[in-house]
Amino acid sequence: MSMATFDCLAFDADDTLWHSEDGFHATEMAFYELLAPFAPTGIDIKAALTATERANLHTYGYGVKAFGLSMVEAAITISQGQVSTDVLAQLIHLTRDLLLAPVRLLDGVPEVLQELAQHHRLILITKGDLVHQTRKVTSSGLDHLFDHVEIVLEKDVATYTKVFRDISVQPERVCMVGNSVKSDILPILELGGHAVHIPYQFLWELEKAEHPPVSQRFGELKSINELPEWIHGIVSQTGKA
Ligand SMILES: [Mg+2]
């Protein structure tokens, strides 16, 4: 049996294993339409909503509930208090719908995870609302493939350091896979680990970041289906296969 280069493959969840941002995107489109009749001319509704989300981030954290509260707040601000209770009720319903939406896995995810789990320890690291993220993990059908699941408040160097220390893994022996360069890639590279970026069709404004150059420790793939081959390539190059 070959010795793996990585002690642990860590996966992001939202927009890496299953769809998430497309739901936010569709809800935002509905928000713009609902607010348009109440918005003074020349107001950039999208920019106003993003500014509200950014201002609330430290208070509400990440996730659908935070997004819902920011939509309601932005609706009241943008309309200068004129938005109807009917529209506010619709925003609350849209938020609830997002929270209750069934998990939709991305193409190839179960097959690739099953393959990788044969020779690697898989862990899941996701940020956001504890209730919502927990339900998605447990209803995804992927739960059993992960040796460890961590739901965190923030994905930064300090958080990853603590997560890896808690499970006794050296960051240098981790490969993290995710759709956000800011949250899933840069902190891991800073800690000396490997990272693989797989983009999703939508990226939240507050997750945007410049991509580092591709290297021995950082790969850019189009789909998770390319992941086993990439990992195999790294293992071969380091001569530990
Ligand atoms: Mg993600």
Residues whose N, C-alpha, C, O or C-beta is under 5 A from the ligand:
A	BS01	MG	D12 A13 D14 D15 T16 N179 S180
